[in-house]
Amino acid sequence: MDTSFDMFIETEVPENQLIISRTDLKGVITYVNETFAQISGYEPEELIGKPHNIIRHPDMPKSAFADLWETIRRGETWRGYVKNLRKDRGYYWVYAEISPLIKNGEVVEYKSIREPMSREKRIEMQRLYDKLRAEEEGTSRVVLYVRNESLEELGKYEL
Ligand SMILES: Cc1cc2nc3c(=O)[nH]c(=O)nc-3n(C[C@H](O)[C@H](O)[C@H](O)COP(=O)(O)O)c2cc1C
């Protein structure tokens, strides 16, 4: 049997720094702050004008985004846990708040701010999203958690 092994590195999201982005009504990025760019591994110019799903992680279930769009299109704020994909294919977890900006009773754009999550919550959400994805797609995968400090150890082995 062929076995493949991928290792993806988690980027820790700093406390007390805002991670901000804004989009038009279609979810095309119109603004990111410097912290957003740094954490996602892109330059701001690479992100502006791109659909926000440029940082969508394949581990995210479809249902999470369906709920997000239904909520913000109604003019309400959505809050939830999101695993994002970095440019280098690594990932980072955030607790996101995404809300519409309403002018004269109409939604004109969307904005979002994000904050870090505890390690326990990240593991809990990974399990939940794996389960939801398995239900949605009928696929499953095994996830291995490696502490950052153990990476040097792993480096000794040919993976
Ligand atoms: C303001 C705003 C911020 C968003 N932030 C993220 C995000 O950080 N990560 C993400 O995967 N999707 C985010 N989305 C949702 C994406 O637009 C998109 O729906 C999602 O990545 C799933 O991709 P898909 O709709 O092509 O399936 C955001 C949407 C809006 C309106």
PDBQT file of the ligand as one rigid body, heavy atoms in Angstrom, charges set to zero:
ROOT
HETATM    1  C1  LIG A 201     -15.253  39.783   5.460  1.00  0.00    +0.000 C 
HETATM    2  C2  LIG A 201     -15.062  38.321   5.131  1.00  0.00    +0.000 A 
HETATM    3  C3  LIG A 201     -13.988  37.651   5.685  1.00  0.00    +0.000 A 
HETATM    4  C4  LIG A 201     -13.764  36.302   5.399  1.00  0.00    +0.000 A 
HETATM    5  N1  LIG A 201     -12.704  35.677   5.968  1.00  0.00    +0.000 NA
HETATM    6  C5  LIG A 201     -12.438  34.397   5.651  1.00  0.00    +0.000 A 
HETATM    7  C6  LIG A 201     -11.291  33.743   6.170  1.00  0.00    +0.000 A 
HETATM    8  O1  LIG A 201     -10.530  34.299   6.972  1.00  0.00    +0.000 OA
HETATM    9  N2  LIG A 201     -11.061  32.467   5.769  1.00  0.00    +0.000 N 
HETATM   10  C7  LIG A 201     -11.874  31.809   4.916  1.00  0.00    +0.000 A 
HETATM   11  O2  LIG A 201     -11.577  30.653   4.579  1.00  0.00    +0.000 OA
HETATM   12  N3  LIG A 201     -12.987  32.393   4.427  1.00  0.00    +0.000 NA
HETATM   13  C8  LIG A 201     -13.274  33.655   4.769  1.00  0.00    +0.000 A 
HETATM   14  N4  LIG A 201     -14.399  34.254   4.245  1.00  0.00    +0.000 N 
HETATM   15  C9  LIG A 201     -15.321  33.441   3.440  1.00  0.00    +0.000 C 
HETATM   16  C10 LIG A 201     -14.882  33.337   2.002  1.00  0.00    +0.000 C 
HETATM   17  O3  LIG A 201     -15.429  34.431   1.292  1.00  0.00    +0.000 OA
HETATM   18  C11 LIG A 201     -15.383  32.021   1.338  1.00  0.00    +0.000 C 
HETATM   19  O4  LIG A 201     -16.790  31.927   1.414  1.00  0.00    +0.000 OA
HETATM   20  C12 LIG A 201     -14.789  30.775   1.987  1.00  0.00    +0.000 C 
HETATM   21  O5  LIG A 201     -13.372  30.838   1.997  1.00  0.00    +0.000 OA
HETATM   22  C13 LIG A 201     -15.210  29.467   1.305  1.00  0.00    +0.000 C 
HETATM   23  O6  LIG A 201     -14.890  29.472  -0.022  1.00  0.00    +0.000 OA
HETATM   24  P1  LIG A 201     -16.018  29.177  -1.115  1.00  0.00    +0.000 P 
HETATM   25  O7  LIG A 201     -17.143  30.127  -0.789  1.00  0.00    +0.000 OA
HETATM   26  O8  LIG A 201     -15.349  29.427  -2.413  1.00  0.00    +0.000 OA
HETATM   27  O9  LIG A 201     -16.402  27.742  -0.887  1.00  0.00    +0.000 OA
HETATM   28  C14 LIG A 201     -14.657  35.600   4.532  1.00  0.00    +0.000 A 
HETATM   29  C15 LIG A 201     -15.734  36.287   3.979  1.00  0.00    +0.000 A 
HETATM   30  C16 LIG A 201     -15.953  37.615   4.277  1.00  0.00    +0.000 A 
HETATM   31  C17 LIG A 201     -17.148  38.322   3.687  1.00  0.00    +0.000 C 
ENDROOT
TORSDOF 0
